[in-house]
């Protein structure tokens, strides 16, 4: 009888069992060699995925077709998953990966924590990203109607009026997945750029001054890819416009904007092409100027960026899009890039003149 009574009573946990549970929980999140190898693998897989997305997006007719949109979405999902794995290993398991956000340019040392202001803005931006995704998800789940393409009528549903709601549930789900892919791509690129390469880690340990002068290797590779890809895209677009072809990339006929003058390169609408080049050529010019001030590159190869600037800066004017900058300013920019190229090739140290952004 006494034994059965003791069996029915709850036995309080002892200090030994509590310590064992805590040690077991800590052991599950302990940093191991396999976790470090997984982190390196995720980091190495992130780079080709980013390059693929940057090159594929403009050449795939501006990512306006369903197949190209979903290709970019899947790439964004993959980048997001790789990012979550890296964050888990870095934040939960405590892997101290060398990163530029912890690097002090003044002292040339790696700090343990980020600057409080940088950490605040990063968390604020992450919170806004999650808020936008939550709003889109709530609108899709709480759809007030669904459009029936067969009957071309809206089928209304019961919904909660004070919550975000959509009038087309199917279309809202499509945009939610698109925004989710964009969010994964953005934060994966941000996180990857802040990481250091193996060579930069060695330079940081040695304490060389070169690490303070040149842009980070990952950022340089990314900008080189953007500039070269943009120049090739601009050359193709100029050749296509000069030939009078009304097929995008000489292969696809469009359902709208069938005239060649309305198109430009892989873009079915010329203003979209002008927007892309107007965003890209100032970045290319700034990248060249940064490399020039840092002492240049081997064999002075960074001066090829001026050729890329000239091509991309001329594309908005040639496209004749509504968002193109005025012709006088672009002529000055192209002339500046051309004169700089001639000066560099002749061995002179020329200072780039100021470019007036307004027409006289």
C-alpha positions as CSV (number, residue, x, y, z in Angstrom):
1,X,0.0,0.0,0.0
2,X,2.8,2.4,0.9
3,X,4.6,1.5,-2.4
4,X,1.5,2.3,-4.5
5,X,1.1,5.6,-2.7
6,X,4.6,6.6,-3.4
7,X,4.2,5.6,-7.1
8,X,1.2,7.9,-7.4
9,X,3.0,11.0,-6.0
10,X,5.1,13.2,-8.3
11,X,8.8,13.1,-7.6
12,X,10.3,16.6,-7.7
13,X,13.3,17.0,-10.0
14,X,16.7,16.9,-8.4
15,X,19.5,19.4,-9.1
16,X,21.4,16.6,-10.8
17,X,18.6,15.9,-13.3
18,X,18.1,19.7,-13.9
19,X,21.8,20.1,-14.7
20,X,21.8,17.1,-17.0
21,X,18.8,18.5,-18.9
22,X,20.6,21.9,-19.3
23,X,23.8,20.3,-20.4
24,X,21.9,18.2,-22.9
25,X,20.1,21.3,-24.3
26,X,23.4,23.2,-24.5
27,X,25.0,20.2,-26.2
28,X,22.4,20.3,-29.0
29,X,23.4,23.9,-29.9
30,X,27.1,23.4,-29.3
31,X,29.3,24.6,-32.2
32,X,30.9,21.6,-34.0
33,X,33.1,21.2,-37.0
34,X,30.2,19.9,-39.1
35,X,28.3,23.2,-38.4
36,X,31.3,25.3,-39.6
37,X,31.5,23.2,-42.7
38,X,27.8,23.6,-43.4
39,X,28.2,27.4,-42.9
40,X,31.0,27.5,-45.4
41,X,29.0,25.4,-47.9
42,X,26.0,27.7,-47.6
43,X,28.2,30.8,-48.0
44,X,29.8,29.2,-51.1
45,X,26.4,28.3,-52.6
46,X,25.1,31.8,-52.1
47,X,27.6,33.5,-54.4
48,X,26.7,31.6,-57.7
49,X,23.0,32.0,-56.9
50,X,23.4,35.8,-56.6
51,X,25.3,36.0,-59.8
52,X,22.7,33.9,-61.6
53,X,19.9,36.1,-60.4
54,X,21.7,39.3,-61.4
55,X,22.5,38.1,-64.9
56,X,19.3,36.2,-65.5
57,X,16.9,38.9,-64.5
58,X,17.5,41.5,-67.2
59,X,18.2,39.0,-70.0
60,X,15.0,37.1,-69.3
61,X,13.0,39.9,-71.0
62,X,13.1,42.0,-67.8
63,X,11.6,39.2,-65.7
64,X,8.0,40.0,-66.9
65,X,6.9,36.5,-68.0
66,X,5.5,34.0,-65.5
67,X,8.3,31.5,-66.1
68,X,11.0,34.0,-65.5
69,X,9.2,35.5,-62.4
70,X,8.9,32.0,-60.8
71,X,12.6,31.3,-61.7
72,X,13.6,34.4,-59.7
73,X,11.2,33.5,-56.9
74,X,12.7,30.0,-56.6
75,X,16.2,31.6,-56.5
76,X,15.0,34.0,-53.8
77,X,13.6,31.1,-51.8
78,X,16.9,29.2,-52.0
79,X,18.9,32.2,-51.0
80,X,16.5,32.8,-48.1
81,X,16.9,29.2,-46.9
82,X,20.7,29.4,-47.1
83,X,20.6,32.7,-45.1
84,X,18.5,31.2,-42.4
85,X,21.0,28.3,-42.0
86,X,23.9,30.7,-41.8
87,X,22.1,32.9,-39.2
88,X,21.3,29.8,-37.1
89,X,24.9,28.7,-37.1
90,X,26.2,32.2,-36.5
91,X,23.7,33.5,-33.9
92,X,22.5,30.3,-32.1
93,X,25.6,28.1,-32.3
94,X,27.9,31.0,-31.9
95,X,30.2,30.7,-34.9
96,X,32.4,33.9,-34.9
97,X,32.5,34.4,-38.7
98,X,34.7,37.5,-39.6
99,X,32.4,40.1,-41.1
100,X,32.8,43.7,-42.3
101,X,30.1,44.9,-40.1
102,X,32.4,44.2,-37.1
103,X,35.4,45.7,-38.8
104,X,36.8,49.1,-37.7
105,X,38.3,51.0,-40.6
106,X,40.1,53.4,-38.2
107,X,41.9,50.8,-36.1
108,X,42.0,48.0,-38.6
109,X,40.7,45.5,-36.1
110,X,37.7,43.2,-35.9
111,X,35.2,44.3,-33.2
112,X,33.0,41.9,-31.3
113,X,29.8,43.8,-31.8
114,X,28.3,46.1,-34.4
115,X,27.8,49.8,-33.9
116,X,24.5,50.4,-32.0
117,X,23.2,52.8,-34.6
118,X,23.9,50.3,-37.4
119,X,22.3,47.5,-35.4
120,X,19.2,49.7,-34.9
121,X,18.7,50.5,-38.5
122,X,19.3,46.9,-39.6
123,X,16.7,45.6,-37.2
124,X,14.2,48.4,-38.2
125,X,14.6,47.4,-41.9
126,X,14.2,43.7,-41.0
127,X,11.0,44.6,-39.0
128,X,9.6,46.6,-41.9
129,X,10.3,43.7,-44.3
130,X,8.5,41.3,-42.0
131,X,5.6,43.8,-41.7
132,X,5.1,44.0,-45.5
133,X,5.2,40.2,-45.8
134,X,2.7,39.8,-42.9
135,X,0.4,42.4,-44.5
136,X,0.5,40.5,-47.9
137,X,0.0,37.1,-46.2
138,X,-3.0,38.4,-44.2
139,X,-4.5,39.9,-47.3
140,X,-4.2,36.6,-49.1
141,X,-5.5,34.5,-46.3
142,X,-8.4,36.9,-45.6
143,X,-9.4,37.4,-49.2
144,X,-12.8,39.1,-49.7
145,X,-13.1,37.8,-53.3
146,X,-11.6,35.5,-55.9
147,X,-11.7,36.3,-59.6
148,X,-13.1,33.5,-61.7
149,X,-11.3,33.7,-65.1
150,X,-13.9,31.4,-66.7
151,X,-17.0,33.5,-65.9
152,X,-14.9,36.7,-65.6
153,X,-16.8,37.5,-62.3
154,X,-15.7,38.0,-58.7
155,X,-16.8,35.3,-56.2
156,X,-17.1,37.0,-52.9
157,X,-16.3,35.3,-49.6
158,X,-16.7,35.9,-45.9
159,X,-13.8,37.9,-44.5
160,X,-12.8,39.9,-41.4
161,X,-13.3,43.5,-42.4
162,X,-10.9,45.1,-40.0
163,X,-8.0,42.9,-41.1
164,X,-6.1,43.4,-44.4
165,X,-8.1,41.8,-47.2
166,X,-7.8,41.4,-50.9
167,X,-10.3,41.5,-53.7
168,X,-8.4,38.9,-55.7
169,X,-7.1,36.1,-53.5
170,X,-5.2,34.2,-56.3
171,X,-3.4,37.4,-57.4
172,X,-2.5,38.2,-53.8
173,X,-0.9,34.8,-53.2
174,X,1.2,35.4,-56.4
175,X,2.5,38.7,-55.1
176,X,3.1,37.3,-51.6
177,X,5.4,34.6,-53.0
178,X,7.1,37.2,-55.3
179,X,7.7,39.6,-52.3
180,X,8.9,36.7,-50.2
181,X,11.5,35.8,-52.9
182,X,12.5,39.4,-53.2
183,X,13.0,39.6,-49.4
184,X,15.1,36.5,-49.4
185,X,17.2,37.8,-52.2
186,X,17.8,41.2,-50.7
187,X,18.8,39.9,-47.2
188,X,20.9,37.1,-48.6
189,X,22.9,39.6,-50.8
190,X,23.2,42.0,-47.8
191,X,24.5,39.2,-45.5
192,X,26.8,37.8,-48.1
193,X,28.4,41.1,-48.9
194,X,29.2,41.7,-45.2
195,X,31.1,38.4,-45.0
196,X,34.9,38.3,-45.5
197,X,36.7,36.1,-47.9
198,X,39.5,33.8,-46.8
199,X,42.1,36.2,-48.2
200,X,40.6,39.1,-46.3
201,X,40.6,37.1,-43.1
202,X,44.3,36.4,-43.6
203,X,45.0,40.1,-44.4
204,X,43.0,41.0,-41.2
205,X,45.2,38.7,-39.1
206,X,48.4,40.0,-40.6
207,X,47.2,43.6,-40.2
208,X,48.0,44.9,-43.8
209,X,47.0,48.4,-44.8
210,X,45.6,47.2,-48.1
211,X,42.4,45.9,-46.5
212,X,41.5,49.5,-45.6
213,X,42.0,50.9,-49.1
214,X,40.3,48.7,-51.7
215,X,36.6,47.8,-51.6
216,X,35.7,44.3,-50.2
217,X,36.4,41.5,-52.7
218,X,32.8,40.3,-52.7
219,X,31.5,43.8,-53.5
220,X,34.1,44.3,-56.2
221,X,33.2,41.0,-57.9
222,X,29.5,41.9,-57.7
223,X,30.0,45.4,-59.2
224,X,32.3,44.0,-61.9
225,X,29.6,41.5,-62.9
226,X,26.9,44.2,-62.9
227,X,29.0,46.6,-65.0
228,X,30.1,44.0,-67.6
229,X,26.6,42.5,-67.9
230,X,25.1,46.0,-68.2
231,X,27.5,46.9,-71.0
232,X,26.8,43.7,-72.9
233,X,23.1,44.3,-72.5
234,X,23.5,47.8,-73.7
235,X,25.4,46.7,-76.8
236,X,22.8,44.2,-77.7
237,X,20.0,46.7,-77.3
238,X,21.8,49.3,-79.5
239,X,22.5,46.7,-82.2
240,X,18.8,45.6,-82.0
241,X,17.6,49.2,-82.3
242,X,19.9,49.9,-85.2
243,X,18.8,46.8,-87.1
244,X,15.2,47.7,-86.8
245,X,14.2,44.3,-85.5
246,X,10.9,44.2,-83.6
247,X,11.7,40.9,-81.8
248,X,13.1,41.0,-78.3
249,X,16.7,39.7,-78.4
250,X,16.0,38.9,-82.0
251,X,14.0,35.8,-81.0
252,X,10.6,36.7,-79.4
253,X,7.7,38.7,-80.8
254,X,5.7,40.7,-78.3
255,X,1.9,40.8,-77.9
256,X,2.0,44.5,-77.1
257,X,4.4,47.2,-78.3
258,X,5.1,45.5,-81.6
259,X,7.0,48.4,-83.1
260,X,10.8,48.3,-82.8
261,X,10.8,51.9,-81.6
262,X,8.7,51.0,-78.5
263,X,11.1,48.2,-77.5
264,X,14.8,48.3,-76.4
265,X,16.9,45.2,-76.0
266,X,15.2,42.4,-74.0
267,X,12.6,44.9,-72.6
268,X,9.2,45.1,-74.3
269,X,8.8,48.7,-73.1
270,X,11.7,51.1,-73.8
271,X,11.2,53.1,-70.6
272,X,11.8,50.0,-68.5
273,X,15.2,49.6,-70.2
274,X,16.0,53.3,-69.7
275,X,15.2,52.9,-66.0
276,X,17.5,49.9,-65.6
277,X,20.4,51.7,-67.4
278,X,19.8,55.0,-65.5
279,X,20.2,53.0,-62.2
280,X,23.3,51.1,-63.3
281,X,25.6,53.6,-65.1
282,X,26.1,55.9,-62.0
283,X,27.0,52.9,-60.0
284,X,29.6,51.9,-62.6
285,X,31.1,55.3,-62.7
286,X,31.3,55.5,-58.9
287,X,32.9,52.1,-58.8
288,X,35.6,53.2,-61.3
289,X,36.2,56.4,-59.3
290,X,36.6,54.3,-56.1
291,X,39.2,52.0,-57.7
292,X,41.0,54.9,-59.2
293,X,41.4,56.7,-55.9
294,X,42.5,53.4,-54.2
295,X,45.4,53.1,-56.7
296,X,43.7,51.1,-59.5
297,X,43.9,47.5,-60.3
298,X,46.5,45.3,-62.0
299,X,47.2,46.2,-65.6
300,X,44.9,49.2,-65.1
301,X,41.9,47.0,-66.1
302,X,39.5,49.2,-64.1
303,X,39.6,51.8,-66.9
304,X,37.4,49.4,-68.9
305,X,34.6,50.5,-66.6
306,X,34.6,53.9,-68.4
307,X,33.8,52.1,-71.7
308,X,30.9,50.4,-69.8
309,X,29.7,53.8,-68.5
310,X,29.7,55.3,-72.0
311,X,27.6,52.4,-73.4
312,X,25.1,52.3,-70.5
313,X,24.8,56.1,-70.3
314,X,24.0,56.3,-74.0
315,X,21.2,53.7,-73.8
316,X,18.5,55.9,-72.2
317,X,18.9,58.5,-74.9
318,X,18.9,55.9,-77.7
319,X,15.9,54.2,-76.3
320,X,14.0,57.6,-76.3
321,X,12.1,56.5,-73.2
322,X,10.2,59.0,-71.1
323,X,12.4,58.5,-68.1
324,X,15.6,59.2,-70.0
325,X,17.7,62.0,-68.8
326,X,18.0,65.1,-71.0
327,X,20.2,64.8,-74.0
328,X,22.6,67.6,-73.2
329,X,23.5,66.1,-69.8
330,X,24.0,62.6,-71.2
331,X,26.2,64.0,-73.9
332,X,28.4,65.6,-71.3
333,X,28.6,62.4,-69.3
334,X,29.5,60.3,-72.3
335,X,32.0,63.0,-73.4
336,X,33.6,63.0,-69.9
337,X,34.0,59.2,-69.9
338,X,35.5,59.3,-73.4
339,X,37.9,62.1,-72.5
340,X,38.9,60.2,-69.4
341,X,39.6,57.1,-71.4
342,X,41.8,58.9,-73.8
343,X,43.7,60.6,-71.1
344,X,44.3,57.4,-69.2
345,X,45.4,55.6,-72.4
346,X,47.9,58.4,-73.2
347,X,49.4,58.1,-69.7
348,X,48.1,61.4,-68.4
349,X,46.7,61.9,-64.9
350,X,43.5,63.8,-65.8
351,X,41.0,65.0,-63.2
352,X,37.4,64.4,-64.3
353,X,35.5,67.7,-64.9
354,X,32.3,68.6,-63.1
355,X,29.2,67.4,-65.0
356,X,26.3,69.8,-65.0
357,X,23.0,68.0,-64.7
358,X,20.9,70.8,-66.1
359,X,20.7,71.9,-69.7
360,X,22.1,75.4,-70.4
